[in-house]
Amino acid sequence: MKKNKLLFILAMALCMIAGKSFAQDKKEAEIKSFEAGRVITKDDMGFLSMINGKSRGDGKAVEICNGKVTPGQKLNEADAKCIAGKINAYYAAHKPEKTRGKTKSRGTSYCEYVWWCSGDYCYWYWYCY
Protein backbone atom coordinates (compact mmCIF):
# COMPACT_ATOMS: atom_id res chain seq x y z
CA MET A 1 0.00 0.00 0.00
CA LYS A 2 2.80 2.41 0.87
CA LYS A 3 4.51 1.59 -2.42
CA ASN A 4 1.38 2.46 -4.43
CA LYS A 5 0.91 5.68 -2.49
CA LEU A 6 4.52 6.68 -3.09
CA LEU A 7 4.23 5.92 -6.82
CA PHE A 8 1.03 7.94 -7.02
CA ILE A 9 2.64 10.96 -5.33
CA LEU A 10 5.68 10.66 -7.61
CA ALA A 11 3.44 10.46 -10.71
CA MET A 12 1.47 13.53 -9.61
CA ALA A 13 4.69 15.48 -9.01
CA LEU A 14 5.95 14.55 -12.48
CA CYS A 15 2.63 15.62 -14.03
CA MET A 16 2.81 18.98 -12.29
CA ILE A 17 6.40 19.53 -13.44
CA ALA A 18 5.52 18.54 -17.02
CA GLY A 19 2.46 20.80 -17.00
CA LYS A 20 4.54 23.75 -15.86
CA SER A 21 7.24 23.15 -18.47
CA PHE A 22 4.81 22.75 -21.38
CA ALA A 23 2.42 25.54 -20.38
CA GLN A 24 2.49 28.71 -22.44
CA ASP A 25 4.41 31.49 -20.80
CA LYS A 26 2.25 34.59 -20.36
CA LYS A 27 5.06 36.76 -21.67
CA GLU A 28 5.00 34.81 -24.96
CA ALA A 29 1.38 35.87 -25.54
CA GLU A 30 2.07 39.57 -25.01
CA ILE A 31 2.68 41.89 -27.92
CA LYS A 32 6.27 42.97 -28.01
CA SER A 33 6.99 46.61 -28.61
CA PHE A 34 8.57 47.79 -31.82
CA GLU A 35 11.87 49.12 -30.48
CA ALA A 36 15.10 49.99 -32.26
CA GLY A 37 17.08 46.84 -33.05
CA ARG A 38 14.04 44.58 -33.31
CA VAL A 39 14.00 42.27 -36.33
CA ILE A 40 10.65 42.32 -38.13
CA THR A 41 9.10 38.87 -38.61
CA LYS A 42 6.56 37.76 -41.19
CA ASP A 43 3.93 37.66 -38.42
CA ASP A 44 4.54 41.36 -37.72
CA MET A 45 3.72 42.29 -41.31
CA GLY A 46 -0.03 41.65 -40.97
CA PHE A 47 -0.14 43.68 -37.77
CA LEU A 48 1.74 46.57 -39.39
CA SER A 49 -0.60 46.43 -42.40
CA MET A 50 -3.58 46.72 -40.07
CA ILE A 51 -2.02 49.64 -38.20
CA ASN A 52 -1.22 51.34 -41.51
CA GLY A 53 -4.87 51.01 -42.58
CA LYS A 54 -4.05 49.06 -45.71
CA SER A 55 -5.05 45.61 -46.95
CA ARG A 56 -3.86 42.72 -44.84
CA GLY A 57 -2.55 41.09 -48.07
CA ASP A 58 0.37 38.71 -48.44
CA GLY A 59 2.66 40.51 -45.99
CA LYS A 60 5.78 40.77 -48.18
CA ALA A 61 6.31 44.49 -47.48
CA VAL A 62 4.47 47.30 -45.74
CA GLU A 63 4.91 50.92 -46.70
CA ILE A 64 4.87 52.69 -43.37
CA CYS A 65 6.58 55.85 -42.15
CA ASN A 66 9.17 56.90 -44.73
CA GLY A 67 9.86 53.63 -46.49
CA LYS A 68 9.05 49.96 -46.80
CA VAL A 69 9.37 47.51 -43.95
CA THR A 70 10.13 43.90 -44.90
CA PRO A 71 10.52 40.68 -42.88
CA GLY A 72 14.07 40.28 -41.59
CA GLN A 73 14.67 44.02 -41.51
CA LYS A 74 16.17 45.48 -38.34
CA LEU A 75 14.41 48.61 -37.11
CA ASN A 76 16.41 51.77 -36.57
CA GLU A 77 15.53 54.46 -34.02
CA ALA A 78 13.53 56.66 -36.43
CA ASP A 79 11.43 53.76 -37.81
CA ALA A 80 10.73 52.45 -34.29
CA LYS A 81 9.48 55.86 -33.13
CA CYS A 82 7.34 56.27 -36.24
CA ILE A 83 5.79 52.79 -35.88
CA ALA A 84 5.11 53.40 -32.16
CA GLY A 85 3.38 56.65 -33.11
CA LYS A 86 1.25 54.85 -35.72
CA ILE A 87 0.25 52.20 -33.16
CA ASN A 88 -0.75 54.88 -30.63
CA ALA A 89 -2.73 56.74 -33.30
CA TYR A 90 -4.49 53.49 -34.29
CA TYR A 91 -5.50 52.77 -30.69
CA ALA A 92 -6.65 56.37 -30.23
CA ALA A 93 -8.87 56.09 -33.32
CA HIS A 94 -10.17 52.59 -32.48
CA LYS A 95 -11.12 52.87 -28.84
CA PRO A 96 -12.09 49.49 -27.40
CA GLU A 97 -15.41 48.95 -25.70
CA LYS A 98 -15.40 48.68 -21.95
CA THR A 99 -15.96 45.05 -21.03
CA ARG A 100 -18.12 43.84 -18.18
CA GLY A 101 -17.93 40.95 -15.77
CA LYS A 102 -14.54 39.32 -16.08
CA THR A 103 -12.77 42.66 -16.30
CA LYS A 104 -12.72 43.21 -12.55
CA SER A 105 -11.15 39.83 -11.86
CA ARG A 106 -8.39 40.56 -14.37
CA GLY A 107 -7.69 43.94 -12.85
CA THR A 108 -8.03 45.78 -16.16
CA SER A 109 -10.55 48.29 -17.41
CA TYR A 110 -10.56 47.76 -21.19
CA CYS A 111 -10.04 44.73 -23.42
CA GLU A 112 -9.78 44.64 -27.19
CA TYR A 113 -9.85 41.70 -29.57
CA VAL A 114 -7.54 42.29 -32.54
CA TRP A 115 -7.11 40.00 -35.54
CA TRP A 116 -5.44 40.16 -38.91
CA CYS A 117 -4.75 37.79 -41.79
CA SER A 118 -1.46 37.24 -43.55
CA GLY A 119 -1.54 34.98 -46.58
CA ASP A 120 -3.40 31.79 -45.70
CA TYR A 121 -3.21 32.33 -41.93
CA CYS A 122 -5.04 34.61 -39.53
CA TYR A 123 -3.68 35.82 -36.22
CA TRP A 124 -5.50 37.21 -33.19
CA TYR A 125 -4.91 38.36 -29.66
CA TRP A 126 -6.64 39.98 -26.70
CA TYR A 127 -5.20 43.28 -25.61
CA CYS A 128 -6.27 44.37 -22.13
CA TYR A 129 -5.20 47.59 -20.46
C-alpha positions as MATLAB code, in Angstrom:
seq = 'MKKNKLLFILAMALCMIAGKSFAQDKKEAEIKSFEAGRVITKDDMGFLSMINGKSRGDGKAVEICNGKVTPGQKLNEADAKCIAGKINAYYAAHKPEKTRGKTKSRGTSYCEYVWWCSGDYCYWYWYCY';
ca = [
       0.000    0.000    0.000;
       2.799    2.414    0.872;
       4.515    1.588   -2.417;
       1.382    2.464   -4.434;
       0.905    5.680   -2.489;
       4.524    6.682   -3.088;
       4.232    5.919   -6.822;
       1.026    7.944   -7.016;
       2.644   10.957   -5.331;
       5.675   10.659   -7.609;
       3.442   10.457  -10.707;
       1.474   13.531   -9.611;
       4.685   15.483   -9.008;
       5.945   14.552  -12.484;
       2.630   15.623  -14.028;
       2.813   18.983  -12.289;
       6.400   19.526  -13.438;
       5.515   18.537  -17.016;
       2.460   20.800  -16.998;
       4.539   23.751  -15.863;
       7.240   23.146  -18.468;
       4.811   22.747  -21.385;
       2.420   25.535  -20.383;
       2.492   28.711  -22.436;
       4.410   31.491  -20.804;
       2.251   34.594  -20.357;
       5.062   36.761  -21.675;
       4.996   34.813  -24.959;
       1.380   35.874  -25.543;
       2.070   39.569  -25.013;
       2.678   41.885  -27.920;
       6.273   42.973  -28.006;
       6.992   46.613  -28.609;
       8.566   47.790  -31.818;
      11.870   49.118  -30.482;
      15.097   49.990  -32.260;
      17.075   46.844  -33.047;
      14.041   44.578  -33.309;
      14.002   42.273  -36.332;
      10.650   42.324  -38.126;
       9.103   38.873  -38.609;
       6.555   37.760  -41.185;
       3.932   37.659  -38.424;
       4.542   41.357  -37.721;
       3.720   42.295  -41.307;
      -0.028   41.653  -40.967;
      -0.140   43.675  -37.767;
       1.739   46.574  -39.388;
      -0.599   46.432  -42.404;
      -3.582   46.717  -40.069;
      -2.016   49.642  -38.198;
      -1.219   51.338  -41.510;
      -4.865   51.013  -42.576;
      -4.045   49.057  -45.710;
      -5.046   45.615  -46.950;
      -3.859   42.722  -44.835;
      -2.549   41.090  -48.067;
       0.370   38.711  -48.436;
       2.663   40.515  -45.992;
       5.776   40.771  -48.181;
       6.314   44.488  -47.482;
       4.474   47.296  -45.736;
       4.913   50.919  -46.696;
       4.870   52.687  -43.368;
       6.578   55.846  -42.150;
       9.171   56.901  -44.732;
       9.858   53.627  -46.486;
       9.047   49.956  -46.801;
       9.366   47.506  -43.953;
      10.126   43.896  -44.898;
      10.522   40.677  -42.883;
      14.068   40.278  -41.591;
      14.671   44.024  -41.510;
      16.168   45.477  -38.342;
      14.406   48.610  -37.107;
      16.407   51.765  -36.566;
      15.532   54.459  -34.023;
      13.530   56.655  -36.431;
      11.435   53.762  -37.805;
      10.731   52.448  -34.295;
       9.480   55.864  -33.131;
       7.340   56.268  -36.239;
       5.790   52.794  -35.875;
       5.113   53.400  -32.163;
       3.377   56.651  -33.109;
       1.248   54.853  -35.724;
       0.253   52.202  -33.157;
      -0.754   54.879  -30.627;
      -2.728   56.736  -33.303;
      -4.490   53.489  -34.285;
      -5.501   52.770  -30.690;
      -6.651   56.372  -30.227;
      -8.871   56.089  -33.318;
     -10.165   52.591  -32.476;
     -11.119   52.870  -28.836;
     -12.089   49.486  -27.403;
     -15.408   48.951  -25.696;
     -15.397   48.678  -21.953;
     -15.958   45.051  -21.026;
     -18.123   43.844  -18.177;
     -17.931   40.955  -15.769;
     -14.543   39.317  -16.079;
     -12.765   42.661  -16.297;
     -12.722   43.207  -12.546;
     -11.154   39.826  -11.859;
      -8.385   40.558  -14.366;
      -7.685   43.938  -12.851;
      -8.028   45.784  -16.159;
     -10.546   48.291  -17.411;
     -10.557   47.756  -21.190;
     -10.036   44.726  -23.421;
      -9.784   44.640  -27.189;
      -9.847   41.696  -29.568;
      -7.540   42.292  -32.543;
      -7.115   40.003  -35.538;
      -5.439   40.156  -38.915;
      -4.751   37.786  -41.791;
      -1.458   37.241  -43.549;
      -1.537   34.978  -46.576;
      -3.400   31.791  -45.701;
      -3.210   32.326  -41.928;
      -5.042   34.610  -39.533;
      -3.679   35.820  -36.216;
      -5.500   37.213  -33.186;
      -4.910   38.360  -29.656;
      -6.639   39.977  -26.702;
      -5.200   43.284  -25.614;
      -6.266   44.369  -22.129;
      -5.198   47.586  -20.462;
];
